Amino acid sequence: MKITKELIDEALDFYRIDDPDYVRLCHECVDEIKDDEKALSHVKALCDVIFTHDALEERAKYGAMTRDEIFPGIKSPYIFNIAFFSGIHMHKENIKKLGFDDYQIEKHRFRPHNTLTIHPEGALFATVRWASLYVRGDIIEIGSLQFERDEEVFGKEVRYPNLHIHIPAKTDFSPEAVTRSLKEGREASDRYYGKEYHDRYCESWLLDPYLKTVLPETSNIISFQNRFDVYDIKRDGKEDVLNFLFKAKPDCDLNALPEDTSLRRKMKAALLRGDRLSLGKGKLIEE
């Protein structure tokens, strides 16, 4: 595996990242690892995991490891950033292969930019795991929603292609906007991925049945929740609520959480009471 400053600069240009300090830290990371075969082997191992569609078990394994365990001996905090940027040629090839239009290409530049610049102290594994969906071409964005191409494997041969729905931050979550995105998203996913990716699912804290006890039936969240046949209530959703609703870390001071919206006030109260918050998984009820 060969990683050069020219390759990284190509990625930074594509994702429109031009902050001088950010660029400098990327270059310093390249200088640290470019001639270190052992370090490059660790980077390649990570890339094989995040850029391979079927590497679900491996991604779960890496998710439980620390940065030092994944990259022993590497000092640069930008090593995850460099690993992601090394996939720039794959990203461009997949965009061309799938025939993405200008709107999708713009999203494929904009979303990784946002994701890879959230942590100025260096990206996390969770950061590049999410952003790798774009490199693999496994996600499209239509209006208020994102649709992730996925496949579940049963045994050695039975594959179940499907789409997972994600909700971007600061999206128009009105029922009208969601309905429009679902309709246009069906047309787009058929065009880019094929009609075999038909069934659509969502797994989110937004599908937690608990929300129906604190939000009115007229709320946008409940309207969204009612579109799904929620059949599974999974692990503790506290971390997701803190992350997506409050932009806070799991070890934050709950008393210091903002209360600037009705939803935040209600969910902060729930967190302080220790109410059980969960992730709901549901299948979209197609009209």
N, C-alpha and C positions, 0 to 999 in steps of 0.2 A: 504494500500500500504506500502510495506517495502523496504527501500533503505539502503543498507549497503556498507561499503567500499569494501567488498569482491566482491559485484556485480559490482561496478564501476571499480574495478581493472580488473575484467574479461573483461569488455568492453574496457578499455584502452589497455589491452593486445591484444585484437582482432583487434583493429584499429591501433595498433602499436604506441601509444602515450606514450612516456616514459620520457618526459621532467620533471625534478624533481619539478620545480615550478608549472607546470601545474597539476601534480599529487597532490601536496600539496594543491593547491587551490580547487581541487575537493574534497579532504578529508575534508577540512575545511567546505565546503558547506554541506557535509553529516553530519558532527557534528552539524551544525546549525539546520538542519531540521529533523533529524532522529527520534526524540522524540516529535516533534511538529505536532500533528494531523491536525491542521488547515493548516499548511504549506504543509504537505503531501497531503492534499485534493486538494490544488491548483496545485500541481505537477501532481496528477492523472488526474485532469480536463484537463490540457494541454496535457498530454499523450493521453487521449481519443480523443482529437482533431487531433493531428498530426499523430497518429498511426492508425486512422480509415479512410479507403479509402473514404467513402462517406461524410465525414464531411467538405464539401466545404464551406458551409455558415459559419460554426463555425470558420474555418481557416481564412476566410475573416474578421470576427469580431475580432479575436485575432490580426490580422495583423494591425488593427487600434488602438490597445491598447499599452500603454507603459509597460516596465518591471514591474514597481511598481504597475500598475493596475492589471497585471496578477498575480503577486506574492507580495501582500501587506505585508509589515513588514519583508520581507526576505532581509537581507543585502548582502549576497554573490553575487558577479557578475557572478558566475559560475552556477547559478541555471538553466539556459537553458541547459547548458552542461550536468548537472546531469539528468535532465528530459530526454534528448536524450539518454544518456548512460543506463538509466533504461530499455530501450527497447531492450537490447542486446539479451535476450533469444528469443524474438519475431523475431529478425533479423535472428538468427541462424536457428530457426524453419522454416522460410519462404525460406531461402536458400535451406534447405533440401527438403521442400515440392515441390518447383519448379524445383528441380533437376539441379541447376546451375552447370556448369562445372568449372574447376579450374580458367579459364580466368575470368569468371564473379565473382567468389568468390574474386579473387584478386582485381577487380574493386570495389567490395562492401566493401572491407577493405580500399583501397587506397583513394577513393573519400570522404568518411566521415572523414577520417584522415585530408585531406586537408581542408575540409569545417570547421571542428570543431577547427582547429588550426589557422585559418586566423585571428581571433580576440583574441589576448592574454589577452585582458582585459575582456573577457567573451563573449560567443556567443549571437547572437541576435535571435529574433523570426524567422526572415527570414532565418537565418542559419539553425535552426533545422527543419523548414518547408521544406526546400529543402532536407536536409539529411534524413528526415523521408521517402522519396521515397524509399530509400535503405532498411530501416527497414521493410517496407510493401512489399518489393519485387516488387515494381511497376516500376522499371527502369532497363534496361540492356544497355550495351555499346558494340558496335561493330565497331572496327576501329575508324573512325573519328567522329562518331555520337552516340548519346544516344537516346533510344526509351522508352518513358514513357507510360505505360498502363493506360488508362483513360476510363471513361464512362460518357456520358452526359445523364441526366435523363429528360424526357419530360412527364409531368404529373406524375401519380403514377405508371405507369407500363411500359411505353415505354423507353427502355434503348438503347443507341447508343455507343457500344464499339469502341474505336479508339486508335490510337497511336500518341503521340506528339513527335516531333523530337527536340532534343536539341543539341547544338554544344559546346563541352567542350573547355576550354581555351587551347591555344597552340596546336591545333589539325592540322593535315594535311588536309587543306581545298582545295586541288587541285581537279579539276573535276574528275580525275581518282580515287582518294581516296574516294570521296563522292559517286561516282557510285558504287564502290566496297562495301562500307558500307551499302548502300541502299539495294543492292542485298543480302548480307549476313545477314543484319538486318531483312529482310523479313523471311529468313529461321529460324533465331533464335527466332523471336517473335512468329512464328507459332509453334515452338517447345515448348517454355516456356509458352506462354499465350493462344495459340489456334488461329485457323484461323479466328475466328469471329472478332479479332482485326486486321482488314484489312486496312481500310482507314487511311492515315497518314497525319498529319497536322504539321504546324510550326507557331508559333507566336513569332516574333522577330523583333528587330530594323534592322536586316539584310534583312528583307522583306519590308522595307520602300521604296516606289517608288521614294522618293527623291534621293536615292543613285544613281539612273540612270542618274541624272543630274550632278553628280560630279565624277563618276567613269567610266572608259572605259568599253565597252562591253566585253572586254577580261578579265576583272578582275574575280577572283574566287568568289567574293561576288555576282556579277551580274549573273555569271554562276549558282550559287546556287539559286538565286532569280528566275531565269527563269524556274526552275524545278517546280514551284508552280503556281497554279491559285490563285492569291492574290485577295480575295473577301471582305476583311474588313480592314479598316484602323482605328486603335483604338487610345487609349489615347496618350498623350504626351510621346514621346520616349526619351526625353532628359536625364532622370535619367538612363535609360538603357545604353545609349551611354556612359555616364560618368562612369558607373559602369563596363561595360564589355569591353569597348575599352580603357578607361584611368585608370581604377581601382581607380576612384575618387568619392568623396561623392557629393551629390547634391548641397551643399553649398560651394563648392571649389572655388578658384580663377581661373576663366576661362583663364585669361592671363598667368597663371603659368602652364597650361597643356602642356605636352611634344609634340614635333613636330618631333619625330625621325623616323616616317614613313610617306609615302605619304598620307595614309588614315587618320592618326592622324592629319596631317597638314590641310587636307581638312575639316575634321569634327570639328576641333578646330575653323577654320574660320567660319564655319556654326553656331556654338554655339555663337561665338562673334557677328555675325550679327543678331542673334535671329531668324534664319530660323526655320521653324516648322519641327521638327523631330517626327516621329510617329512609332508605332509598326504596322507592317503588319501581317495579318493572312491569311494563304493560305493552300490549299489542294494540296498535292503532285500529280503531273501528272504522274501516273504510266505508265511505258513503256510496 
